[in-house]
């Protein structure tokens, strides 16, 4: 029963990460309410970023991450591609080294950034589905 509780808490933790990615994707709400002072969006961003990061310090979350790392197959290519596309999106957004090869015209900077975030999120979703599928297989075998 404790195992089920740990799995539940782990998946709640992953929901926090998806909420953070969603909040970042909509610029913490600035896209919908541009007249609201930036101070409020910084509070929202701080809260949505703090939830998943601070919950890593919970022993149950760390133990579940370690258990998965040691005993479960991890879709390395999905994770690699997610970080690759996130890095490319970051290069386009923040004008890091090589951005001139990605962003030919400044008007397309946001488009390039969003187009690179889509495969990143897709890879993260595929990783999540893969992990959930493995859990369901284990559950079916134990029943």
HUURNOR-V464596 format. One line per field, one symbol per residue. phi: phi as a letter, one per 20 degrees, with the letter a starting at -180 (. if undefined). psi: psi as a letter, one per 30 degrees, with the letter a starting at -180 (. if undefined). burial: I if it has 24 or more other C-alpha atoms within 12 Angstrom, else O. A space follows every 10 residues. Layout:
phi=???
psi=???
burial=???
This chain:
phi=.ffffffgff fffffgffff ffgffdlmof fecfefgggf fffffgffef gfffffffgf ffffffffff ddfdfgfffg ffffffffff gffdlegnff eedfcffdgf ffgffeffff ffffffffff ffffffffff fef
psi=eeeeeeeeee eeeeeeeeee eeeeeghgff eeiffkkfee eeeeeeefee eeeefffkee eeeeeeeeee flkkieeeee eeeeeeeeee eeeghakgff fejekffgee eeeefffefe eeeeeeeeee eeeeeeeeee ef.
burial=OOOOOOIOII IOIIOIIOOI IOIIOOOIIO OOOOOOOOOO IOOOIOOIIO IIOOIIOOOI IOOIIOOOOO OOOIOOOIOO IIOOIIIIII IIIOOOOOOO OIIOOOOOIO OIIIOIIIII IOIIIOIIOO IOOOOOOOOO OOO
